[in-house]
Amino acid sequence: MVATDGHRLAHVEKAETLEDVSEEIKVLVPRKAMAELVRMISESADTESIGFSRDDTHLFFDMGKRLLISRMLTGQFPNYEAVLPRNNDRIVTINREEVAAAIKRVAILSDERSHTVKLALTGGAMELTASHSDLGEAHETLEVDYTKEDLQVGFNFQYLLDFLTTADEPEVSFEFKDSESAAQLRAQPAGDYNYRYVVMPMRI
C-alpha cells in the first residue's frame, strides 16, 4: 500500500500468501473509505480477516456481518517507485519518543508559514534547530551513533511528527543521501511489515 501528497510518501508491504489471486491487482482507494475501513476494523476486534473484491466501479470490503462498499477512483497513480530512495547510506537510529519530543519542543519557535526545523548531524550528535524572526531560536541536541560526514537538512516538522506519532516501534532510523535528496524514515525493528516513509527536504 502506498499514499503520497507530493511532499511525502508512505509505503508499506508484507509478504502474504493470498488465495484466489492469480494476477496483480492495482486499485485506488479513496481516503475517506480507507479511514472508514480502519474505524470498522477497530470496532470489530473479533474480525481475523477481511475479504476484498471489486467490480468495474466499486470496491468491496467484507468483514462477515459488515460490508463496506466504496467507489473506485479512476486515474493514474504517480510512479512512486521512481522516487523511493536507494542510496541513502547516512543512517542514524534513535529512540522514537525521544526525537518526537525534541522536535515538538523546538517547533514552538519554527517559522509559522514553512514549519521548518533544521536537523544537523555531526559526530555523535543530532542537533535540532528552529528559528522565528520575532521570537528567537530553539536548540535541542541528542546523542546518536553517527560517524559519517556532517549533514544539515531542513524539514517541515509536522511531516516528521506525522510519522513518529503513527509508528509503534520503539526506535526509528533516519536515512539520508545528502541535504537535497529525499530522506527515508523506517520504524525499527521492522517486524512483519516493511514500512518506509519518504519525505522531501526544505531549503534552509
Secondary structure, 3 states (H helix, E strand, C coil): CEEECCCEEEEEECCCCCCCCCCCCCCCCCHHHHHHHHHHHHHCCCCCCCEEEECCCEEEEECCCCEEEEECCCCCCCCHHHCCCCCCCEEEEEEHHHHHHHHHHHHCCCCCCCCEEEEEEECCEEEEEEEECCCEEEEEEEECCCCCCCEEEEEEHHHHHHHHCCCCCCEEEEEECCCCCCEEEEEECCCCCEEEEEECCECC
